[in-house]
Amino acid sequence: MHKVINPKIHYFGTSIVLISTINEDGTPNLAPMSSAWWLNQSCMLGMSSKSQTVQNMIREGECVLNLPSIDLIPAVDRLTLLTGRNPVPESKAERGYKFEANKFGVAGLTQLPSQLVQAPRVKECPVHLEARFVKLHPFEEPSSLVAIEVHIEKVHIEEDLLIDAQSNYINPSKWNPMIMNFCEYFGLSEQLSASKLAPVFGPDSVESMDM
């Protein structure tokens, strides 16, 4: 039997993304988020316009979307409730957020230079997506929530995740992304069954959706 409820959030399982951006003073910022969805070569990011990450993306017009695997849960957790905004926005301060300038250092993560954007990549993440800011879409006004459209310009993948060394295709059985499910961390279980979409969009297809 189904029951009608009124949940505070609707996080029915989404990938965690570590977004690296450049602050106004040229230093790097790093922020975890978990409201992202992907379509062809674009990504939509749901965030608060009060965040340092959003302000950096609007000003600089770029970012890197770093996708962590489950082994990076401790690093992501060290970034939780930290913000690059100083002073901390009142709404975030009320929820326990604190200012931190050295996000990479606190998380114990390593910066790698990007090829097309100024924002650094996160070495420990197996997937780096260099992206350009496209458009900001107001969301649930009058709240501060916005949907940020970015276009993926360059993709860096750990070779071990590829079907073979010369492939442009990721082996899904080797990729275990970190998932946020109702504000708790999860990974993926083993593959449950074959999908009819795999032959359509997989490496043997004529036309494919890589990401």
C-alpha positions as CSV (number, residue, x, y, z in Angstrom):
1,M,0.0,0.0,0.0
2,H,1.2,3.5,-0.9
3,K,1.1,6.3,1.6
4,V,1.1,10.1,0.8
5,I,4.0,11.8,2.6
6,N,5.7,15.2,2.5
7,P,9.5,14.6,2.4
8,K,11.8,17.6,3.0
9,I,14.0,16.6,0.1
10,H,13.6,14.6,-3.1
11,Y,17.2,13.2,-3.6
12,F,16.3,9.9,-5.2
13,G,19.9,9.1,-6.0
14,T,22.1,11.4,-8.0
15,S,25.9,11.5,-8.7
16,I,28.1,13.6,-6.5
17,V,30.2,16.1,-8.4
18,L,33.2,18.0,-7.1
19,I,33.1,21.3,-8.9
20,S,36.4,23.2,-9.2
21,T,36.4,26.9,-10.0
22,I,38.6,30.0,-9.8
23,N,38.0,32.6,-7.1
24,E,38.2,36.3,-7.9
25,D,41.7,36.5,-6.4
26,G,42.9,33.6,-8.6
27,T,42.9,30.9,-6.0
28,P,41.0,27.6,-6.6
29,N,37.7,26.7,-5.0
30,L,36.3,23.2,-4.7
31,A,32.7,22.3,-3.8
32,P,30.8,19.0,-3.6
33,M,27.2,19.0,-5.0
34,S,24.7,16.3,-5.8
35,S,22.0,17.7,-8.1
36,A,23.3,17.1,-11.6
37,W,21.8,15.6,-14.7
38,W,23.3,15.0,-18.1
39,L,22.1,15.3,-21.6
40,N,24.3,14.7,-24.7
41,Q,27.3,17.1,-24.2
42,S,25.7,19.3,-21.6
43,C,25.0,19.1,-17.9
44,M,22.5,21.0,-15.6
45,L,23.7,21.8,-12.1
46,G,21.2,22.6,-9.4
47,M,22.7,24.9,-6.7
48,S,22.2,28.1,-4.7
49,S,23.2,31.3,-6.4
50,K,24.6,32.4,-3.0
51,S,27.4,29.8,-3.3
52,Q,31.0,30.8,-4.2
53,T,31.0,28.2,-6.9
54,V,28.0,29.7,-8.7
55,Q,29.5,33.2,-8.5
56,N,32.8,31.9,-9.8
57,M,31.2,30.1,-12.7
58,I,29.2,33.2,-13.7
59,R,32.2,35.5,-13.5
60,E,34.8,33.2,-15.1
61,G,32.5,31.3,-17.5
62,E,34.0,27.9,-16.7
63,C,34.5,25.1,-14.3
64,V,35.7,21.5,-14.0
65,L,33.2,18.7,-13.0
66,N,35.2,16.1,-11.2
67,L,33.4,12.8,-10.6
68,P,34.6,10.9,-7.5
69,S,34.4,7.2,-7.0
70,I,33.3,5.7,-3.7
71,D,36.9,5.5,-2.3
72,L,36.8,9.4,-2.0
73,I,33.9,9.5,0.4
74,P,36.2,10.7,3.3
75,A,37.6,13.5,1.1
76,V,34.1,14.6,0.1
77,D,32.9,14.5,3.6
78,R,35.7,16.8,4.8
79,L,34.4,19.4,2.4
80,T,30.8,19.2,3.7
81,L,29.5,22.3,5.5
82,L,32.4,24.4,4.1
83,T,32.0,27.4,1.9
84,G,34.4,29.6,-0.1
85,R,32.2,32.7,0.6
86,N,33.5,35.1,3.2
87,P,31.5,36.3,5.0
88,V,29.4,33.1,5.1
89,P,25.8,33.8,3.8
90,E,23.4,34.0,6.7
91,S,21.3,31.1,5.4
92,K,24.4,28.9,5.3
93,A,25.7,30.0,8.6
94,E,22.4,29.0,10.2
95,R,23.0,25.5,8.9
96,G,26.5,25.3,10.3
97,Y,28.6,26.2,7.2
98,K,32.1,27.7,7.9
99,F,34.4,29.6,5.6
100,E,37.5,27.7,4.2
101,A,39.9,29.2,1.7
102,N,42.0,26.1,1.2
103,K,39.4,23.5,0.1
104,F,41.9,21.2,-1.7
105,G,44.2,21.2,1.3
106,V,41.4,20.4,3.8
107,A,40.1,17.6,1.5
108,G,43.6,16.2,1.0
109,L,43.2,16.4,-2.8
110,T,45.6,17.3,-5.5
111,Q,45.3,19.9,-8.2
112,L,46.0,19.1,-11.8
113,P,46.2,21.7,-14.6
114,S,43.3,21.7,-17.1
115,Q,43.8,22.1,-20.8
116,L,41.0,24.4,-21.8
117,V,40.0,26.2,-18.6
118,Q,41.8,27.9,-15.7
119,A,40.1,25.9,-13.0
120,P,42.2,22.9,-11.8
121,R,41.2,19.2,-12.1
122,V,41.1,16.9,-9.1
123,K,43.8,14.2,-9.6
124,E,42.2,11.6,-7.4
125,C,38.9,11.7,-9.3
126,P,38.8,9.2,-12.2
127,V,36.7,11.5,-14.4
128,H,37.3,15.2,-15.2
129,L,35.0,17.2,-17.3
130,E,36.2,20.6,-18.4
131,A,33.1,22.8,-19.0
132,R,32.0,26.2,-20.1
133,F,29.2,28.1,-18.5
134,V,26.2,28.5,-20.8
135,K,23.3,30.0,-19.0
136,L,21.8,30.4,-15.5
137,H,18.1,29.4,-15.2
138,P,16.1,30.8,-12.2
139,F,14.5,27.9,-10.3
140,E,11.7,27.8,-7.7
141,E,11.6,31.6,-7.4
142,P,11.8,33.5,-5.1
143,S,14.4,31.1,-3.6
144,S,18.1,31.4,-4.4
145,L,18.1,28.1,-6.2
146,V,19.2,28.1,-9.8
147,A,19.9,25.6,-12.6
148,I,23.2,26.2,-14.2
149,E,23.7,25.0,-17.8
150,V,27.3,24.0,-18.7
151,H,28.7,22.5,-21.9
152,I,31.3,19.7,-21.6
153,E,34.4,20.8,-23.7
154,K,37.0,18.1,-22.8
155,V,36.7,14.7,-21.0
156,H,39.6,13.1,-19.1
157,I,39.1,9.5,-18.0
158,E,41.3,7.1,-16.1
159,E,42.5,4.5,-18.7
160,D,41.5,1.6,-16.4
161,L,37.8,2.6,-16.9
162,L,37.9,2.3,-20.7
163,I,36.8,-0.7,-22.6
164,D,40.3,-0.7,-24.2
165,A,43.2,1.7,-24.4
166,Q,42.1,3.1,-27.8
167,S,38.4,3.3,-26.9
168,N,36.2,6.4,-26.4
169,Y,33.9,4.3,-24.3
170,I,33.7,3.7,-20.6
171,N,33.2,0.2,-19.3
172,P,30.2,0.7,-16.9
173,S,31.2,-2.4,-14.9
174,K,34.4,-0.6,-13.9
175,W,32.9,2.7,-13.0
176,N,31.5,2.9,-9.4
177,P,30.4,6.6,-8.9
178,M,29.6,8.1,-5.6
179,I,25.9,8.5,-5.2
180,M,24.0,10.8,-2.9
181,N,20.7,9.2,-1.9
182,F,18.6,11.2,0.6
183,C,21.8,12.9,1.9
184,E,23.6,9.6,2.5
185,Y,26.5,8.2,0.5
186,F,26.1,5.1,-1.7
187,G,27.9,3.4,-4.5
188,L,26.5,1.1,-7.2
189,S,25.8,-2.6,-6.8
190,E,26.7,-5.2,-9.4
191,Q,24.9,-5.0,-12.8
192,L,21.5,-6.6,-12.5
193,S,20.6,-7.2,-16.1
194,A,21.4,-6.3,-19.7
195,S,19.8,-3.2,-21.2
196,K,18.3,-2.9,-24.7
197,L,19.9,0.6,-24.9
198,A,23.5,-0.8,-24.7
199,P,23.6,-2.0,-28.3
200,V,22.0,1.3,-29.5
201,F,24.4,3.7,-27.8
202,G,27.3,1.4,-27.0
203,P,30.7,1.1,-28.7
204,D,29.3,-1.1,-31.6
205,S,26.7,1.5,-32.6
206,V,27.0,3.8,-35.5
207,E,25.7,6.8,-33.5
208,S,26.5,7.1,-29.8
209,M,25.9,9.2,-26.8
210,D,29.4,9.1,-25.1
211,M,28.5,10.9,-21.9
